[in-house]
């Protein structure tokens, strides 16, 4: 139920990743089944059925780059 932030800095780019439980997951049960369902919930839909922003590994995400030189 802990959250970890990873930041990678370059000369003209950066990448920030959030690791950890979904904000909507329950913190009470720590069984493997619950952790697997929490992982899939973090990459899916919220309680209202709307699509949520997924994690870095669930989406095809590219880090920001230098837009001035392109």
C-alpha positions in Angstrom: 0.0 0.0 0.0 3.0 2.3 -0.2 3.7 4.6 -3.2 7.1 5.2 -4.8 8.1 7.9 -7.2 10.9 7.5 -9.7 12.4 10.4 -11.5 14.9 10.3 -14.3 16.5 13.6 -15.5 18.4 14.2 -18.7 19.8 17.4 -20.3 16.6 18.2 -22.2 14.1 15.6 -21.0 12.6 14.1 -17.9 10.5 11.1 -16.9 8.5 10.6 -13.7 6.9 7.3 -12.8 4.5 6.5 -10.0 4.7 2.9 -8.6 2.3 1.5 -6.0 -1.3 0.8 -5.2 -4.1 2.4 -7.1 -5.8 5.3 -5.3 -9.0 3.4 -5.3 -7.6 0.1 -4.0 -8.3 -1.1 -0.5 -5.4 -1.2 1.9 -6.9 -3.8 4.3 -6.2 -7.1 2.5 -2.7 -7.9 1.3 -3.3 -11.2 -0.4 -1.9 -12.0 -3.8 -5.4 -12.0 -5.4 -6.1 -8.6 -4.1 -2.8 -7.2 -5.2 -3.4 -8.6 -8.7 -6.8 -7.1 -8.9 -5.5 -3.8 -7.6 -2.9 -3.8 -10.4 -5.5 -4.4 -13.0 -7.8 -1.7 -11.5 -5.0 0.8 -11.7 -4.8 0.2 -15.4 -8.5 0.2 -16.1 -11.6 2.1 -15.2 -12.7 4.1 -12.1 -15.8 3.5 -9.9 -17.9 5.4 -12.4 -16.8 3.3 -15.4 -14.7 6.1 -16.9 -11.3 5.3 -18.3 -8.4 6.4 -16.0 -4.8 7.2 -16.9 -2.9 3.9 -16.7 0.5 3.3 -15.4 3.7 3.7 -17.5 3.8 0.0 -18.3 0.1 -0.3 -19.3 0.3 2.5 -21.8 2.6 3.2 -24.7 4.3 6.3 -23.2 7.2 8.2 -24.5 9.2 10.6 -22.3 9.1 14.3 -23.2 11.9 15.3 -25.6 13.4 18.5 -26.9 10.6 20.0 -29.1 12.6 23.1 -30.1 15.1 21.1 -32.3 12.4 19.2 -34.2 
